[in-house]
Amino acid sequence: MRVFLDISRLVLGTWRVMPTGIDRVEYAYARYWLENHPDRVTFVMRGPIGSVVAVPHGFVGEFLHALDTRRLGAPGWQDWAKQASRLARTAISRLGLGRGAWEVTRLLGASHENVYLLVSHTWADRPGPIEALRRKGVKFVSLVHDLIPATHPEYASPAGAARHHRRIETFASLADGVIVNSNATAQELLPHLPQGADQPPILAAPLGIDTPLPDPGFPIPAEPYFVCIGTIEPRKNHLLLLNTWRVLAERLGSKAPKLLLIGRRGWENENILDMLDRCPALVGVVREYRGLPDRGVARLLQGARALLFPSFAEGYGLPLAEALSLGVPAICSDLPALREVGGDAPDYLDPLDGLGWRRLILSFAEADSRMREAQLRRLESWAPVTWENHFALLEPWLRQIAYAGRAAESPRVPAGAVTPASRAMMPAPIVPGS
């Protein structure tokens, strides 16, 4: 079996100061195959059109090292960030010139058990190159992280929601196997896949975590504090936390615990940003951290009274897994995906229960908090999923896909077609003047 692993997202995303959750998954896959099966993996990139091109192993190794050094914030990480950008420009130039397309063709002819593995959603809305590979007998396997832009279009731009619908259509029409990060994601995806014998196999494989050692030299607040990790956007429900902290600051003054927001500012955040920038009560009690290396984030987590995770929708929840792996309690939304990650350890609340969140935050802020101690006892029986666990599930399943016969000459559903389930998810059209 030869795996053609797509690393387009990593290469095209070097403009991001620090990696997103999907970036980390693509990085983990690339690192795993490079270190464990270098003779059975070909790293590839693609654009919205044109051929899939191979990327040399030497480039990938150097690129991953640069990304890792930047992510951890090791000495000289700024220089490695520049190196990653230089390498990315070289790879993008290679893609533009089509260099490496002949290598893909050569390797396809040398093996009959070929799998094109896409573990990000990058360019899945442009299925032409995937269709071309399948016509050559290549199996297509994708990892679906979530359906949030389609199921919750209010948290995405109109273009982003439409793009995700097209991705789902690609998975439904072309995928020979689908990996999901949770059973919750699987249940949301199932109605949009072909039913019966045409349904592609689905593997629910929880994502591993690679939490670094905290940086002991990173400064943390002296006062009790809580941490919220994630892009500042409406779906993450930062507004609940900011309103909670405004009340705490007004009532407790300097004795109010601190709230640390770790993550960049996202889109359509007018109300949230107005509070962050203009609310006098939040000055000094709410602090933003952007572009922090992972070891700094781990240090802030390690000293926190709890991670706060009040999201309205999640496909998995890596920050929750990272916090629990460091022995840090968590207060989070009662969502199926988060319960899969946290099990019985965290304290769960409805994301709209403002009074409940305030009550738990105040309780956890106490030096001798009984509720916090109770969660710490529950945490003793929680165990993180490792990437070794993930790939131990993945590899035998992937081999079954590869050896199950040649990929179909044509898609089960015409590419770009709207399935009944997909149509049901689409928002009603907006009528001008309505």
Steps between C-alpha positions, in 0.01 A plus 500: 500500500628845409356807668494831315468738794381849417687771696355798311351660810831498691687655210236756408436594864842620611357854523327389823718598795409182686330184366128431527360166612470373142858611430616291797322192367657533155839553666455186715413291193797630305738440789364148559533386141839661451643336813327161481431425133723721284513233228120482477406868500509766233431853618292699256350843448227629277328822410138571410565363150780318325703193592597359836877536539751314717713678760843352589545334840801719574291812462226359721744408777655846504161667478355301790805579712455871431131483588570305819768744617267792436206328672694423818663841520850350522798739496523670163143403409446826312779402260342157453166667429670691217660176381159330491365786289795477260452126461128549445565751221732248334234229517229732369728592210550128434124453495453792261752351257352151527832356614445161663194402295708244307614344831138445604428332165808277532410386851138436409620259237726317745220404741139391466409581862516878512318730742467876473468615861359845575491579873409865466206637305731691265369522143242228564250742350695473170480125426648494148849371593346242737276372221804472274684288757201272554475437126853360532387258771612707800287473814396828659489516881416822683497612862192705582560726800151645535194613309460826691498745203219293349303413813551841664532746208442789738856446626656508153514749217248433219789401273647273768170320555453444126857376468448246778184371333709434189759317711229276643376429148855398403525261795158355418573449132868400496624372835589130524536540876446778753685562825324704767637634827199408712177303495321834521651604166412159355135538598483844338670376183303177446183657355707665229669183376357243260291241680512122477775318313637824350576655837877534550649345816537743789771484765450698821857553623548755782784741437824473691652786694859606526503739793850642551675553830394837641757778481595563865625847415175620346337761728157422644266718707546494875123510557259210434418485130310302238597427140293485182679374186376551146440755229288786631182451298126471573494117495744485790257700717754746638215744556370284787839516670543873448156574644579271792827678565341842481269398785789346698713812456217730606422291808846387610724776371868411535409164657339376178685209337667569166390371159769422241383475137753309290440525126479739212203722427266347244227637279160670568588577861371853536328452838785295645771736378308803625500346847869411483602841375253733666352347818664674801402221741711245310821702504763307694282193563478368142822454307557390141791286381558462127761294317630324811730199449364171632729485803375840614139388455574184699646710784194723514276194499703331770446787744131557426213428735326346198465505124175664390345359181150648449466428124167463325633234260814285475615207290761386752663733754880479505539775765292288738720195443815711544377649827398165647832347393675763715275418796307826467125496572253613236158659497348451157184493294290188516563392140525137377846554350637652822354217708682252275829678571452570869287211617387541859785731602389856408208696636247552219253786457256624239681774302207735569494446876671824601416470871629141506829602343541786746430269795756241390764761419466654845516158662811394305669831583494422872831382644335198665234437234322172567362485147847544352640232729220265401588544133870447571408165657297406193792602280713227656308241295512699174760396241591696185484353152845488344589520133625142536144403601362687200729343242459153652131532407566665165764283334317162484179676395686692228654179366153349474392798291809475279460130429121497461513523120562786266330835541188555296541654157227751583361652819204343679331842489590747226760741636333825600156343521287595797381197696158521675670514841743766381215705358313476833801651678527799271367830630198647326590741221500865592248699298612858427296748696367242746 
